[in-house]
Each structure stands twice: as structure tokens, then as C-alpha cells.
Amino acid sequence: MKRCAAKRDAQSEDRGDHSVQEDFAAASISDRRIRINVGGEYITTLARTLCSEPSLLSEWVKNDFAGIPRDSLGNPFIDRDPENFRQVINYLRGYGLPASTERIIFLAEDAEYYKIDKLMALINPQTQWKFLSGPGISENQKEFSTENILATCGTEPLPPEGRAVFSLRVEKCDIVTIGLIGAKNVRHNVPLEKQVNTISFRNSGDLVRHLSCSCTFKQSTGYKSHDIVEVHVSLKPDAPAQVNFYCNGGKVHETDWPSPVPPLRFAVSLHGASVVIIEKCTTVDVGESV
């Protein structure tokens, strides 16, 4: 038993010795002075300075500058401007950015070259200004365009039971799409017919049913500037919704939204120089006339 205890103590001491040696080695590396030939001038710093942030410099130190050219004295040689490198070292030492705008511009080039991400972000911070979400605004909220603008009508979805009519006068017609969209996950910068959970009528005459994973097309007569386009919807609980499209009083398309019908909203998407004006948007209870 005594021999086992002595063996455990010896192993423990060995582990302790290795730990001390590893700590000592790590400290020696971080305290190691490094002399670098930058553009013909010698710059001396500590390894821990070059490793203070993730970068090419920290990788070079850890790899003992493997693959980097050496001068006649065996020092790593970097073919860059020495004054810019001093600014990089000053930043890594915690001195921040230089006061001169010209120096900051040069420093930005070396920050990119040495892949010092934090320094690049400090010099060129990501913009915090964004457009508010809405029609014509891209998903990252940085681009505003008049192409593929989608708008919904009304503040609430259509009632689950009853009838609804949406009537529009087309003033200018480049590309116009009118129809219904599921009230959830509406994307204001994507054409109506390209969004899932939609039934739409394009000015080209296409009826587009984009439901779940399927998308079907049916061709008929289209509409143009100064036409009146209407969407009629009849809703009943636990039943398909009947959807009819009219142009200037004549029925153009007749279709249905299969049950279960999600909360729906009338929607319009425009592309290019297109303008529409709401003539009528009503909902009525079953039994009443529209």
C-alpha cells in the first residue's frame, strides 16, 4: 500500500512539474522579444503584443514565421511600410488610432493586409442607419427600391366568415399583381405571385395559385391602364374559400383556397411605373348583399 501511495505521489509531482514547465514555456513565448525587418527598418516588440488580437501576425508568431522571408541576419522580413507597421504595433499596445486622417487611411490598408478584424471594424464601423421595414425596403433594410413593392389592404385580416370585395382602378400599368395573401410572414419586397400562400391575378392575365409547395398557372384575359379590377372572396368555416377575379365587371378567373383557410388579406404588388387606386374594399356578413 505504501508503494502505491508513493507511486501516486510521484505521478502527482510529475504532473505538477509538467504544468509548471508548460506555464513557464508559455510565459517565455509571450515575453520573447521579436525583431522584424519591415521595409528595411528593424522593429522590436514582444510576442504577446503581436498575439494580443487574432491576426496574421499572431499566426506568424505561433508558427515561428514559417514561410516568411528572412534577411541576412535571419530576421523575418515583411515588405511593407515601416511607419504604418509602427502604427499597427501602437494599436496592439493599446494606444488606439492615430490623430492624422491620412495615417488612419494607411493604417486601414495594413489592418486589412494583416487581417486585424477588430482594427478594421474600429476604422470602418458597420453602419447603424437602416430604413424602417415596409414596402420597397430590402430584407437587410439598407436598400429602398420602387421595384417589386407589395402592400396589403386593411389593418386586420378578412373575417373567417362572410364575403369581401376589393376593387382597384389601375392608373398606370407596367407590372401589377392583385390578389390574396396569408396574413402571416408577408414580405413587402417580393412580388405577390412569388410568395407562398397567395392567389393572384397578374395584368398579363395569369392566375397564379402559390399554395404550400405547389404553384399553378392559368391564362386568361389580362388588364391594363384605366381598367377596374375586383377580387371577390366568400368565406365559410371549415370550407374552401371561393375566390373570383373580375375586370370591368366581367368574371375572368374563378378558383378556391383549400381548407383550412388561413387568415387572409388583400394585397397588391407593383413593378416599375405602376399606380393603382382603391375604389372599394368591403366585408359583409352572410345574407347581406355586397
C-alpha positions, 0 to 999 in steps of 0.5 A, a space after each residue: 500500500 505504501 508503494 502505491 501511495 508513493 507511486 501516486 505521489 510521484 505521478 502527482 509531482 510529475 504532473 505538477 512539474 509538467 504544468 509548471 514547465 508548460 506555464 513557464 514555456 508559455 510565459 517565455 513565448 509571450 515575453 520573447 522579444 521579436 525583431 522584424 525587418 519591415 521595409 528595411 527598418 528593424 522593429 522590436 516588440 514582444 510576442 504577446 503584443 503581436 498575439 494580443 488580437 487574432 491576426 496574421 501576425 499572431 499566426 506568424 508568431 505561433 508558427 515561428 514565421 514559417 514561410 516568411 522571408 528572412 534577411 541576412 541576419 535571419 530576421 523575418 522580413 515583411 515588405 511593407 511600410 515601416 511607419 504604418 507597421 509602427 502604427 499597427 504595433 501602437 494599436 496592439 499596445 493599446 494606444 488606439 488610432 492615430 490623430 492624422 486622417 491620412 495615417 488612419 487611411 494607411 493604417 486601414 490598408 495594413 489592418 486589412 493586409 494583416 487581417 486585424 478584424 477588430 482594427 478594421 471594424 474600429 476604422 470602418 464601423 458597420 453602419 447603424 442607419 437602416 430604413 424602417 421595414 415596409 414596402 420597397 425596403 430590402 430584407 437587410 433594410 439598407 436598400 429602398 427600391 420602387 421595384 417589386 413593392 407589395 402592400 396589403 389592404 386593411 389593418 386586420 385580416 378578412 373575417 373567417 366568415 362572410 364575403 369581401 370585395 376589393 376593387 382597384 382602378 389601375 392608373 398606370 400599368 407596367 407590372 401589377 399583381 392583385 390578389 390574396 395573401 396569408 396574413 402571416 410572414 408577408 414580405 413587402 419586397 417580393 412580388 405577390 405571385 412569388 410568395 407562398 400562400 397567395 392567389 393572384 391575378 397578374 395584368 398579363 392575365 395569369 392566375 397564379 395559385 402559390 399554395 404550400 409547395 405547389 404553384 399553378 398557372 392559368 391564362 386568361 384575359 389580362 388588364 391594363 391602364 384605366 381598367 377596374 379590377 375586383 377580387 371577390 372572396 366568400 368565406 365559410 368555416 371549415 370550407 374552401 374559400 371561393 375566390 373570383 377575379 373580375 375586370 370591368 365587371 366581367 368574371 375572368 378567373 374563378 378558383 378556391 383556397 383549400 381548407 383550412 383557410 388561413 387568415 387572409 388579406 388583400 394585397 397588391 404588388 407593383 413593378 416599375 411605373 405602376 399606380 393603382 387606386 382603391 375604389 372599394 374594399 368591403 366585408 359583409 356578413 352572410 345574407 347581406 348583399 355586397 
